[in-house]
Amino acid sequence: MKPVNVFDSWKGKPLESVLGQCRDLADDIDFPTVARWREAGGKVLGHFQVYFPEELAHAAGLLPVKVHGAPVDAMQAESRFGSYLCSIIKTSLELALSGRLQLDMFVSHPICDAARNLAAIFARNADYRSRILYLPQNANSAGAIPYLRDEYAAVLSEIEEVAGRKVTEDDLRRSIAVFNRNRELLRELYDIKRVTPWLVTADEAYSLVMLAGRMPREQHNELMEWVLPQLRERPLRQQDRIRVVFEGGFCEQPPIDFVHMMGQSCYIVDDDFLIGLRWLTADVATDGDPLERLAHAYLEHSSYSPVQHDLRKPKEEMLLERIRNAGADAAIVAAAKMCEPGLEEQVAYTKALEEADIPYIVTEFQESMTSFSQLELQIETFVENILFA
């Protein structure tokens, strides 16, 4: 297809205007960047939380889009699910049924009982290909990397059918290089958050990361390469706020207003928002077999999450490490409602925080929330208690 720039109105604008546009796009439930891609003849692969090797879709010329629900009423999707399921499952399907997010392929993962059936529900209600990507359940097995490499190959073969073209190893290597650059830029953004959090608000950083999952990654790289130096030169002063790590946004994402509200009371110096877009913590090698290199990176150079069971990644210890590395004073531990993985991890997290004598607060969120007054009061009280302890 002819290349199309899905978001170029930021060019030539001052930083504050650009950040405002980014937030508006991230908050737009009609996915205008994705719509522009499709209008130009491009195809779209939607992938559900938490991690998907987007290089596979990119190498075939598809736009990989992260599907993580939205603040919409699941009017149509409610009839396809039980009432006891989390809202991210329902609103993700609602985006498809309502036509807000038009896809050509959908991939989900068996991260929980609800998500393991999501691809089948999409397949029954949409006219495009839907399938599950089975990531290794035993990450410590000697066969995990070969298994995952073959699973990636099977997914790639279906992507090729949707794209109508074969993907070469050189195609994959070029895509890996593009995404390596993007991961480097996102790490730089989080370095700014950790070291000088007054230079970028929590919701600004959140919006910038979210756009990575909604636009061609080359274009997101160009945006980030312009934004990051501008952030470092921002004439803002440090305020007297505590430094906090947020843990619990690995799957269902909090609304941008929720993140903005938290950032009014404290500095969110690290978090697991959209962790799938930042899952790989180092560059993927571009030599050898690209699929094997991607599988190796998923298992050996990656973050932690309640949905991956890796004995080398004790999640509570990694949370404490995240807090130490960010120089944080406290933690906010959250989970989406009706989230078994998230709620189970809260027990281990809170125990570890208590033993380490780190102040914390436990809360929950839903992407469909429209009022945050109670949560705002809860977090403000928590922050004040730490400041005046």
Secondary structure, DSSP 4 states (H G I P E B T S, - for coil): -----S--TTTTS-HHHHHHHHHHHHT-TT-HHHHHHHHTT--EEEEESS---THHHHHTT-EEEEE---SS--TTGGGGS-TTS-HHHHHHHHHHHTTSS--SEEEE--SSTTGGGHHHHHHHH-SSEEEE----S-TTSTTHHHHHHHHHHHHHHHHHHHHTS---HHHHHHHHHHHHHHHHHHHHHHHHHHH-GGGS-HHHHHHHHHHHTTS-HHHHHHHHHHHHHHHHT------S--EEEEE--SSSPPPHHHHHHHHHHSEEEEE-TTGGGG-B-SPPP-SS-HHHHHHHHHHHSB---TT---TT--HHHHHHHHHHHTT-SEEEEEEETT-HHHHHHHHHHHHHHHHTT--EEEEEE-TT----HHHHHHHHHHHHHHHT-
